[in-house]
Amino acid sequence: MPAATALASLLGLCLLWGIAAEVWPSRAFPPPLEVWRVLLKEAASGDLGYHVAMTLWRVAAAYVVAMVVGSVIGVLLGTHRRADSFFNPWLVLFLNLPALVVIVLAYIWFGLTEAAAIGAVAINKIPNVVVTMREGARALDPRFAEMAAVYRLGWLDRIRHVLMPQLQPYFAAASRSGIALIWKIVLVVELLGRSSGVGFQIYLYFQIFDVAAILAYTLAFVAIMLLIELLLVQPLERHATRWRRRPA
């Protein structure tokens, strides 16, 4: 059973962690039980729920902006060669621009605001979405477009029945990698210029060298992201690709 195997694997990791903490006792390497006690304490006080919710809000907002803007630009570049040739140097530039530089410039130019934080995260992810969706647009089968023209489908029907099914695998790939990248950048954004969120709490506890609290917040947010992957992303992906399954 996949669930039982995953649970056994995580328990084995915790056991190995506990043994290592006993062999090498140090304040910098707390055992799992100590991290668990800090996690329960933060959850009981309400701080954990508040800061995790703020981080999730920033992740969701940056994800939506990056996927919408990046998908539109990627499809346009993939279907218009002249525009792709002109804007390709821009794309390469933003792909290689360090995330830290974007975050710092966003805070300097637009202030320490939520819009600047979310925009900086989205800008770091948009080029990756553009590249993936551009490849999907280049791989579109022209025969489907010809069929849509013959049957005189409207532009909404063309997007729904012709464009989206062909781009779905590329959108899923960009989405999956986007979630993993965005939440990591959000932590950096919160560490540098926000007064709430998991990144802010990690920075706060780093200043007082509380490793147990750092691990507690980190593991709590990672667990939530895993739940989102298992309960939301994967079911939606299976639903979107249900047409591929064939009866035996």
CYANA upper distance limits for C-alpha pairs under 8 A (distance plus 0.5 A):
  1 MET  CA      5 THR  CA      6.62
  2 PRO  CA      6 ALA  CA      6.59
  3 ALA  CA      7 LEU  CA      6.65
  4 ALA  CA      8 ALA  CA      6.57
  5 THR  CA      9 SER  CA      6.61
  6 ALA  CA     10 LEU  CA      6.76
  7 LEU  CA     11 LEU  CA      6.66
  8 ALA  CA     12 GLY  CA      6.58
  9 SER  CA     13 LEU  CA      6.79
 10 LEU  CA     14 CYS  CA      6.76
 11 LEU  CA     15 LEU  CA      6.62
 12 GLY  CA     16 LEU  CA      6.66
 13 LEU  CA     17 TRP  CA      6.59
 14 CYS  CA     18 GLY  CA      6.59
 14 CYS  CA     32 PRO  CA      7.25
 15 LEU  CA     19 ILE  CA      6.73
 16 LEU  CA     20 ALA  CA      6.65
 17 TRP  CA     21 ALA  CA      6.65
 17 TRP  CA     31 PRO  CA      7.40
 17 TRP  CA     32 PRO  CA      7.47
 18 GLY  CA     22 GLU  CA      6.77
 18 GLY  CA     31 PRO  CA      5.83
 18 GLY  CA     32 PRO  CA      6.51
 19 ILE  CA     23 VAL  CA      6.71
 20 ALA  CA     24 TRP  CA      6.48
 21 ALA  CA     25 PRO  CA      5.85
 21 ALA  CA     26 SER  CA      7.92
 21 ALA  CA     29 PHE  CA      6.75
 21 ALA  CA     30 PRO  CA      6.84
 21 ALA  CA     31 PRO  CA      5.74
 22 GLU  CA     31 PRO  CA      7.93
 24 TRP  CA     29 PHE  CA      8.41
 25 PRO  CA     29 PHE  CA      7.48
 25 PRO  CA     30 PRO  CA      8.04
 26 SER  CA     30 PRO  CA      7.16
 27 ARG  CA    211 VAL  CA      7.83
 28 ALA  CA    209 PHE  CA      8.46
 28 ALA  CA    211 VAL  CA      6.39
 29 PHE  CA    211 VAL  CA      7.61
 29 PHE  CA    212 ALA  CA      8.38
 30 PRO  CA     34 GLU  CA      6.82
 30 PRO  CA     35 VAL  CA      7.35
 30 PRO  CA    211 VAL  CA      7.57
 30 PRO  CA    212 ALA  CA      6.44
 31 PRO  CA     35 VAL  CA      7.17
 32 PRO  CA     36 TRP  CA      6.59
 33 LEU  CA     37 ARG  CA      6.70
 34 GLU  CA     38 VAL  CA      6.88
 34 GLU  CA    212 ALA  CA      7.19
 35 VAL  CA     39 LEU  CA      6.63
 35 VAL  CA    212 ALA  CA      5.40
 35 VAL  CA    213 ALA  CA      7.21
 35 VAL  CA    215 LEU  CA      7.14
 35 VAL  CA    216 ALA  CA      6.00
 36 TRP  CA     40 LEU  CA      6.75
 36 TRP  CA    216 ALA  CA      7.40
 37 ARG  CA     41 LYS  CA      6.67
 38 VAL  CA     42 GLU  CA      6.63
 38 VAL  CA    212 ALA  CA      7.28
 38 VAL  CA    213 ALA  CA      6.57
 38 VAL  CA    216 ALA  CA      7.02
 39 LEU  CA     43 ALA  CA      6.60
 39 LEU  CA     48 LEU  CA      8.33
 39 LEU  CA    213 ALA  CA      7.77
 39 LEU  CA    216 ALA  CA      5.66
 39 LEU  CA    217 TYR  CA      7.70
 39 LEU  CA    220 ALA  CA      8.24
 40 LEU  CA     44 ALA  CA      6.52
 41 LYS  CA     45 SER  CA      6.80
 42 GLU  CA     46 GLY  CA      6.85
 42 GLU  CA     47 ASP  CA      6.11
 42 GLU  CA     48 LEU  CA      5.72
 43 ALA  CA     47 ASP  CA      6.83
 43 ALA  CA     48 LEU  CA      5.47
 43 ALA  CA     49 GLY  CA      6.81
 46 GLY  CA     50 TYR  CA      6.82
 47 ASP  CA     51 HIS  CA      6.65
 48 LEU  CA     52 VAL  CA      6.48
 48 LEU  CA    217 TYR  CA      7.72
 49 GLY  CA     53 ALA  CA      6.49
 50 TYR  CA     54 MET  CA      6.82
 50 TYR  CA    197 GLY  CA      8.10
 51 HIS  CA     55 THR  CA      6.81
 51 HIS  CA    196 SER  CA      6.28
 51 HIS  CA    197 GLY  CA      4.58
 51 HIS  CA    198 VAL  CA      6.01
 51 HIS  CA    201 GLN  CA      8.20
 52 VAL  CA     56 LEU  CA      6.61
 52 VAL  CA    197 GLY  CA      6.43
 52 VAL  CA    198 VAL  CA      6.34
 52 VAL  CA    221 PHE  CA      7.08
 53 ALA  CA     57 TRP  CA      6.64
 53 ALA  CA    197 GLY  CA      7.98
 54 MET  CA     58 ARG  CA      6.94
 54 MET  CA    196 SER  CA      7.26
 54 MET  CA    197 GLY  CA      5.73
 54 MET  CA    198 VAL  CA      8.48
 55 THR  CA     59 VAL  CA      6.66
 55 THR  CA    183 TRP  CA      8.40
 55 THR  CA    186 VAL  CA      7.64
 55 THR  CA    187 LEU  CA      8.16
 55 THR  CA    196 SER  CA      8.44
 55 THR  CA    197 GLY  CA      5.38
 55 THR  CA    198 VAL  CA      6.68
 55 THR  CA    199 GLY  CA      8.46
 56 LEU  CA     60 ALA  CA      6.54
 57 TRP  CA     61 ALA  CA      6.62
 58 ARG  CA     62 ALA  CA      6.53
 58 ARG  CA    118 ILE  CA      6.63
 58 ARG  CA    186 VAL  CA      7.47
 59 VAL  CA     63 TYR  CA      6.43
 59 VAL  CA    118 ILE  CA      8.45
 59 VAL  CA    179 ILE  CA      8.25
 59 VAL  CA    182 ILE  CA      6.78
 59 VAL  CA    183 TRP  CA      6.09
 59 VAL  CA    186 VAL  CA      7.06
 60 ALA  CA     64 VAL  CA      6.71
 61 ALA  CA     65 VAL  CA      6.83
 61 ALA  CA    118 ILE  CA      7.27
 62 ALA  CA     66 ALA  CA      6.47
 62 ALA  CA    118 ILE  CA      5.74
 62 ALA  CA    119 GLY  CA      7.33
 62 ALA  CA    121 VAL  CA      6.52
 62 ALA  CA    122 ALA  CA      5.39
 62 ALA  CA    182 ILE  CA      7.79
 63 TYR  CA     67 MET  CA      6.51
 63 TYR  CA    122 ALA  CA      7.28
 63 TYR  CA    178 GLY  CA      7.49
 63 TYR  CA    179 ILE  CA      7.41
 63 TYR  CA    182 ILE  CA      7.41
 64 VAL  CA     68 VAL  CA      6.54
 65 VAL  CA     69 VAL  CA      6.46
 65 VAL  CA    122 ALA  CA      6.72
 66 ALA  CA     70 GLY  CA      6.03
 66 ALA  CA    122 ALA  CA      5.36
 66 ALA  CA    123 ILE  CA      7.56
 66 ALA  CA    125 LYS  CA      6.50
 66 ALA  CA    126 ILE  CA      5.36
 66 ALA  CA    129 VAL  CA      7.79
 67 MET  CA     71 SER  CA      6.20
 67 MET  CA    126 ILE  CA      7.48
 67 MET  CA    129 VAL  CA      7.04
 67 MET  CA    174 ALA  CA      8.36
 67 MET  CA    175 SER  CA      7.69
 68 VAL  CA     72 VAL  CA      6.79
 69 VAL  CA     73 ILE  CA      6.73
 69 VAL  CA    126 ILE  CA      7.44
 70 GLY  CA     74 GLY  CA      6.35
 70 GLY  CA    126 ILE  CA      5.32
 70 GLY  CA    127 PRO  CA      7.23
 70 GLY  CA    128 ASN  CA      8.30
 70 GLY  CA    129 VAL  CA      5.50
 70 GLY  CA    130 VAL  CA      5.20
 70 GLY  CA    133 MET  CA      8.14
 71 SER  CA     75 VAL  CA      6.59
 71 SER  CA    129 VAL  CA      6.80
 71 SER  CA    130 VAL  CA      6.49
 71 SER  CA    133 MET  CA      6.28
 71 SER  CA    171 PHE  CA      8.25
 72 VAL  CA     76 LEU  CA      6.73
 72 VAL  CA    130 VAL  CA      8.47
 73 ILE  CA     77 LEU  CA      6.62
 73 ILE  CA    130 VAL  CA      6.58
 73 ILE  CA    134 ARG  CA      8.47
 74 GLY  CA     78 GLY  CA      6.49
 74 GLY  CA    129 VAL  CA      7.63
 74 GLY  CA    130 VAL  CA      4.59
 74 GLY  CA    131 VAL  CA      6.84
 74 GLY  CA    132 THR  CA      7.82
 74 GLY  CA    133 MET  CA      5.32
 74 GLY  CA    134 ARG  CA      4.75
 74 GLY  CA    135 GLU  CA      8.46
 74 GLY  CA    137 ALA  CA      7.92
 75 VAL  CA     79 THR  CA      6.67
 75 VAL  CA    130 VAL  CA      8.23
 75 VAL  CA    133 MET  CA      6.40
 75 VAL  CA    134 ARG  CA      5.83
 75 VAL  CA    136 GLY  CA      8.11
 75 VAL  CA    137 ALA  CA      5.75
 76 LEU  CA     80 HIS  CA      6.56
 76 LEU  CA    134 ARG  CA      8.13
 76 LEU  CA    137 ALA  CA      8.49
 77 LEU  CA     81 ARG  CA      7.12
 77 LEU  CA     83 ALA  CA      6.42
 77 LEU  CA     84 ASP  CA      5.17
 77 LEU  CA    134 ARG  CA      6.57
 78 GLY  CA     84 ASP  CA      7.33
 78 GLY  CA    133 MET  CA      8.10
 78 GLY  CA    134 ARG  CA      4.88
 78 GLY  CA    135 GLU  CA      7.04
 78 GLY  CA    136 GLY  CA      8.00
 78 GLY  CA    137 ALA  CA      5.28
 78 GLY  CA    138 ARG  CA      5.55
 79 THR  CA    134 ARG  CA      8.43
 79 THR  CA    137 ALA  CA      6.60
 79 THR  CA    138 ARG  CA      6.94
 80 HIS  CA     84 ASP  CA      6.73
 81 ARG  CA     85 SER  CA      6.61
 82 ARG  CA     86 PHE  CA      6.75
 83 ALA  CA     87 PHE  CA      6.56
 84 ASP  CA     88 ASN  CA      6.09
 85 SER  CA     89 PRO  CA      8.46
 87 PHE  CA     91 LEU  CA      6.87
 88 ASN  CA     92 VAL  CA      6.76
 89 PRO  CA     93 LEU  CA      6.63
 90 TRP  CA     94 PHE  CA      6.84
 91 LEU  CA     95 LEU  CA      6.56
 91 LEU  CA    127 PRO  CA      6.67
 92 VAL  CA     96 ASN  CA      6.86
 93 LEU  CA     97 LEU  CA      6.66
 94 PHE  CA    124 ASN  CA      8.11
 94 PHE  CA    127 PRO  CA      6.92
 95 LEU  CA    124 ASN  CA      8.25
 95 LEU  CA    127 PRO  CA      6.22
 95 LEU  CA    128 ASN  CA      7.51
 97 LEU  CA    101 VAL  CA      7.67
 97 LEU  CA    102 VAL  CA      7.88
 98 PRO  CA    102 VAL  CA      7.20
 99 ALA  CA    103 ILE  CA      6.74
 99 ALA  CA    121 VAL  CA      8.45
 99 ALA  CA    124 ASN  CA      6.46
 99 ALA  CA    185 ILE  CA      7.96
100 LEU  CA    104 VAL  CA      6.65
100 LEU  CA    188 VAL  CA      8.44
101 VAL  CA    105 LEU  CA      6.58
102 VAL  CA    106 ALA  CA      6.52
102 VAL  CA    120 ALA  CA      6.45
102 VAL  CA    123 ILE  CA      8.24
102 VAL  CA    124 ASN  CA      7.84
103 ILE  CA    107 TYR  CA      6.82
103 ILE  CA    117 ALA  CA      7.65
103 ILE  CA    120 ALA  CA      5.74
103 ILE  CA    121 VAL  CA      7.92
103 ILE  CA    189 VAL  CA      7.02
104 VAL  CA    108 ILE  CA      6.71
105 LEU  CA    109 TRP  CA      6.44
106 ALA  CA    110 PHE  CA      6.20
106 ALA  CA    111 GLY  CA      7.69
106 ALA  CA    116 ALA  CA      6.05
106 ALA  CA    117 ALA  CA      7.80
106 ALA  CA    119 GLY  CA      8.25
106 ALA  CA    120 ALA  CA      6.57
107 TYR  CA    111 GLY  CA      5.13
107 TYR  CA    112 LEU  CA      5.76
107 TYR  CA    113 THR  CA      8.02
107 TYR  CA    116 ALA  CA      6.61
107 TYR  CA    117 ALA  CA      7.86
107 TYR  CA    193 GLY  CA      7.95
108 ILE  CA    112 LEU  CA      8.30
110 PHE  CA    116 ALA  CA      6.42
111 GLY  CA    116 ALA  CA      7.31
112 LEU  CA    116 ALA  CA      7.21
112 LEU  CA    117 ALA  CA      7.94
112 LEU  CA    193 GLY  CA      6.39
112 LEU  CA    194 ARG  CA      7.54
113 THR  CA    117 ALA  CA      6.85
113 THR  CA    194 ARG  CA      8.36
114 GLU  CA    118 ILE  CA      6.58
115 ALA  CA    119 GLY  CA      6.32
116 ALA  CA    120 ALA  CA      6.48
117 ALA  CA    121 VAL  CA      6.97
117 ALA  CA    186 VAL  CA      8.35
117 ALA  CA    189 VAL  CA      6.58
117 ALA  CA    190 GLU  CA      8.31
117 ALA  CA    193 GLY  CA      8.43
118 ILE  CA    122 ALA  CA      6.67
118 ILE  CA    186 VAL  CA      8.43
119 GLY  CA    123 ILE  CA      6.53
120 ALA  CA    124 ASN  CA      6.91
121 VAL  CA    125 LYS  CA      7.10
121 VAL  CA    182 ILE  CA      7.00
121 VAL  CA    185 ILE  CA      6.71
121 VAL  CA    186 VAL  CA      6.88
121 VAL  CA    189 VAL  CA      8.11
122 ALA  CA    126 ILE  CA      6.44
122 ALA  CA    182 ILE  CA      8.23
123 ILE  CA    127 PRO  CA      7.86
125 LYS  CA    129 VAL  CA      7.10
125 LYS  CA    178 GLY  CA      7.21
125 LYS  CA    181 LEU  CA      7.98
125 LYS  CA    182 ILE  CA      7.41
126 ILE  CA    130 VAL  CA      6.61
127 PRO  CA    131 VAL  CA      6.76
128 ASN  CA    132 THR  CA      6.90
128 ASN  CA    174 ALA  CA      7.84
129 VAL  CA    133 MET  CA      6.54
129 VAL  CA    174 ALA  CA      5.99
129 VAL  CA    178 GLY  CA      8.23
130 VAL  CA    134 ARG  CA      6.29
131 VAL  CA    135 GLU  CA      6.92
132 THR  CA    136 GLY  CA      7.01
132 THR  CA    170 TYR  CA      6.61
132 THR  CA    171 PHE  CA      8.11
132 THR  CA    173 ALA  CA      8.23
132 THR  CA    174 ALA  CA      6.77
133 MET  CA    137 ALA  CA      6.65
133 MET  CA    167 LEU  CA      7.83
133 MET  CA    170 TYR  CA      6.46
133 MET  CA    171 PHE  CA      7.12
133 MET  CA    174 ALA  CA      8.16
134 ARG  CA    138 ARG  CA      6.72
135 GLU  CA    139 ALA  CA      6.85
135 GLU  CA    170 TYR  CA      8.42
136 GLY  CA    140 LEU  CA      7.10
136 GLY  CA    166 GLN  CA      8.08
136 GLY  CA    167 LEU  CA      6.13
136 GLY  CA    170 TYR  CA      6.31
137 ALA  CA    167 LEU  CA      7.55
140 LEU  CA    163 LEU  CA      8.30
140 LEU  CA    166 GLN  CA      7.09
140 LEU  CA    167 LEU  CA      8.36
141 ASP  CA    145 ALA  CA      7.87
142 PRO  CA    146 GLU  CA      6.82
143 ARG  CA    147 MET  CA      6.68
144 PHE  CA    148 ALA  CA      6.70
144 PHE  CA    162 VAL  CA      6.87
145 ALA  CA    149 ALA  CA      6.75
145 ALA  CA    158 ARG  CA      8.43
145 ALA  CA    162 VAL  CA      7.57
146 GLU  CA    150 VAL  CA      6.74
147 MET  CA    151 TYR  CA      6.78
148 ALA  CA    152 ARG  CA      6.36
148 ALA  CA    153 LEU  CA      5.84
148 ALA  CA    158 ARG  CA      7.17
148 ALA  CA    162 VAL  CA      8.08
149 ALA  CA    153 LEU  CA      6.91
153 LEU  CA    157 ASP  CA      6.36
153 LEU  CA    158 ARG  CA      6.64
154 GLY  CA    158 ARG  CA      6.69
155 TRP  CA    159 ILE  CA      6.69
156 LEU  CA    160 ARG  CA      6.68
157 ASP  CA    161 HIS  CA      6.20
157 ASP  CA    162 VAL  CA      8.00
158 ARG  CA    162 VAL  CA      5.48
158 ARG  CA    163 LEU  CA      6.71
159 ILE  CA    163 LEU  CA      5.22
159 ILE  CA    164 MET  CA      6.32
160 ARG  CA    164 MET  CA      6.02
160 ARG  CA    165 PRO  CA      7.92
161 HIS  CA    165 PRO  CA      7.00
162 VAL  CA    166 GLN  CA      7.35
163 LEU  CA    167 LEU  CA      6.76
164 MET  CA    168 GLN  CA      6.26
167 LEU  CA    171 PHE  CA      6.56
168 GLN  CA    172 ALA  CA      6.52
168 GLN  CA    240 ALA  CA      8.26
169 PRO  CA    173 ALA  CA      6.74
170 TYR  CA    174 ALA  CA      6.70
171 PHE  CA    175 SER  CA      6.44
172 ALA  CA    176 ARG  CA      6.52
172 ALA  CA    237 GLU  CA      7.66
173 ALA  CA    177 SER  CA      6.77
174 ALA  CA    178 GLY  CA      6.23
175 SER  CA    179 ILE  CA      6.80
176 ARG  CA    180 ALA  CA      7.29
176 ARG  CA    233 VAL  CA      8.41
177 SER  CA    181 LEU  CA      6.71
178 GLY  CA    182 ILE  CA      6.29
179 ILE  CA    183 TRP  CA      6.80
180 ALA  CA    184 LYS  CA      7.40
181 LEU  CA    185 ILE  CA      6.97
182 ILE  CA    186 VAL  CA      6.57
183 TRP  CA    187 LEU  CA      6.98
184 LYS  CA    188 VAL  CA      7.39
185 ILE  CA    189 VAL  CA      6.81
186 VAL  CA    190 GLU  CA      6.67
186 VAL  CA    199 GLY  CA      7.95
187 LEU  CA    191 LEU  CA      6.58
187 LEU  CA    197 GLY  CA      8.18
187 LEU  CA    198 VAL  CA      7.01
187 LEU  CA    199 GLY  CA      4.65
187 LEU  CA    200 PHE  CA      7.99
188 VAL  CA    192 LEU  CA      6.73
188 VAL  CA    199 GLY  CA      6.80
189 VAL  CA    193 GLY  CA      6.65
189 VAL  CA    194 ARG  CA      7.56
189 VAL  CA    199 GLY  CA      7.99
190 GLU  CA    194 ARG  CA      5.08
190 GLU  CA    195 SER  CA      7.64
190 GLU  CA    196 SER  CA      7.43
190 GLU  CA    197 GLY  CA      6.79
190 GLU  CA    198 VAL  CA      7.93
190 GLU  CA    199 GLY  CA      5.41
190 GLU  CA    200 PHE  CA      5.71
191 LEU  CA    199 GLY  CA      5.33
191 LEU  CA    200 PHE  CA      5.19
191 LEU  CA    201 GLN  CA      8.48
191 LEU  CA    202 ILE  CA      8.05
191 LEU  CA    203 TYR  CA      6.35
192 LEU  CA    200 PHE  CA      8.40
194 ARG  CA    200 PHE  CA      7.05
195 SER  CA    200 PHE  CA      6.62
196 SER  CA    200 PHE  CA      6.02
196 SER  CA    201 GLN  CA      7.66
197 GLY  CA    201 GLN  CA      6.94
198 VAL  CA    202 ILE  CA      6.65
198 VAL  CA    217 TYR  CA      6.87
198 VAL  CA    218 THR  CA      7.92
198 VAL  CA    221 PHE  CA      8.15
199 GLY  CA    203 TYR  CA      6.77
200 PHE  CA    204 LEU  CA      6.64
201 GLN  CA    205 TYR  CA      6.66
201 GLN  CA    214 ILE  CA      8.10
201 GLN  CA    217 TYR  CA      8.14
202 ILE  CA    206 PHE  CA      6.46
202 ILE  CA    213 ALA  CA      8.18
202 ILE  CA    214 ILE  CA      5.69
202 ILE  CA    217 TYR  CA      7.68
202 ILE  CA    218 THR  CA      8.39
203 TYR  CA    207 GLN  CA      6.94
204 LEU  CA    208 ILE  CA      7.62
205 TYR  CA    209 PHE  CA      6.42
205 TYR  CA    210 ASP  CA      5.67
205 TYR  CA    211 VAL  CA      7.77
205 TYR  CA    213 ALA  CA      7.07
205 TYR  CA    214 ILE  CA      6.72
206 PHE  CA    210 ASP  CA      6.65
206 PHE  CA    211 VAL  CA      7.68
206 PHE  CA    214 ILE  CA      7.63
210 ASP  CA    214 ILE  CA      6.98
211 VAL  CA    215 LEU  CA      6.66
212 ALA  CA    216 ALA  CA      6.56
213 ALA  CA    217 TYR  CA      6.75
214 ILE  CA    218 THR  CA      6.67
215 LEU  CA    219 LEU  CA      6.37
216 ALA  CA    220 ALA  CA      6.54
217 TYR  CA    221 PHE  CA      6.76
218 THR  CA    222 VAL  CA      6.67
219 LEU  CA    223 ALA  CA      6.48
220 ALA  CA    224 ILE  CA      6.90
221 PHE  CA    225 MET  CA      6.76
222 VAL  CA    226 LEU  CA      6.69
223 ALA  CA    227 LEU  CA      6.77
224 ILE  CA    228 ILE  CA      6.74
225 MET  CA    229 GLU  CA      6.71
226 LEU  CA    230 LEU  CA      6.66
227 LEU  CA    231 LEU  CA      6.19
227 LEU  CA    232 LEU  CA      8.21
228 ILE  CA    232 LEU  CA      5.66
228 ILE  CA    233 VAL  CA      6.89
229 GLU  CA    233 VAL  CA      5.30
229 GLU  CA    234 GLN  CA      6.53
230 LEU  CA    234 GLN  CA      6.13
230 LEU  CA    235 PRO  CA      7.84
231 LEU  CA    235 PRO  CA      6.89
232 LEU  CA    236 LEU  CA      6.62
233 VAL  CA    237 GLU  CA      6.65
234 GLN  CA    238 ARG  CA      6.65
235 PRO  CA    239 HIS  CA      6.63
236 LEU  CA    240 ALA  CA      6.61
237 GLU  CA    241 THR  CA      6.77
238 ARG  CA    242 ARG  CA      6.35
241 THR  CA    245 ARG  CA      8.17
